[in-house]
């Protein structure tokens, strides 16, 4: 059975700033780089930061657009949370527990990169909630 990887491309306006946030602070591994793009390894998944000349503006809210990683280990979640605090990254939403004491219980926090891209990091207490638990209707915060 082959492993499937996720790919996401997103806009940035400066490669050096992108590397400072994603590599130096967040801990991604840098891959190929040109003056207009940078490939990043985010916990085994491929992100590609593409330079844009468009004016990037802050999102009003965390919905609908954000991306991130779901950790299968709470220890890994905690390590990234601690690293994010150590590097004083911008928390768009502070760490919290959602749906406590339910089959959907999970921990989450949101970061904002220098280009207003929002990243969410999660750890589910019950892995079945990642794709399942169809009897429960809650998704996110509204």
Secondary structure as GFF3:
##gff-version 3
##sequence-region A 1 142
A	DSSP	beta_strand	7	12	.	.	.	ID=ss1
A	DSSP	alpha_helix	15	19	.	.	.	ID=ss2
A	DSSP	pi_helix	20	25	.	.	.	ID=ss3
A	DSSP	beta_strand	29	33	.	.	.	ID=ss4
A	DSSP	beta_strand	37	42	.	.	.	ID=ss5
A	DSSP	beta_strand	45	51	.	.	.	ID=ss6
A	DSSP	beta_strand	67	71	.	.	.	ID=ss7
A	DSSP	alpha_helix	74	86	.	.	.	ID=ss8
A	DSSP	beta_strand	91	98	.	.	.	ID=ss9
A	DSSP	beta_strand	106	112	.	.	.	ID=ss10
A	DSSP	beta_strand	118	124	.	.	.	ID=ss11
A	DSSP	three_ten_helix	127	129	.	.	.	ID=ss12
###
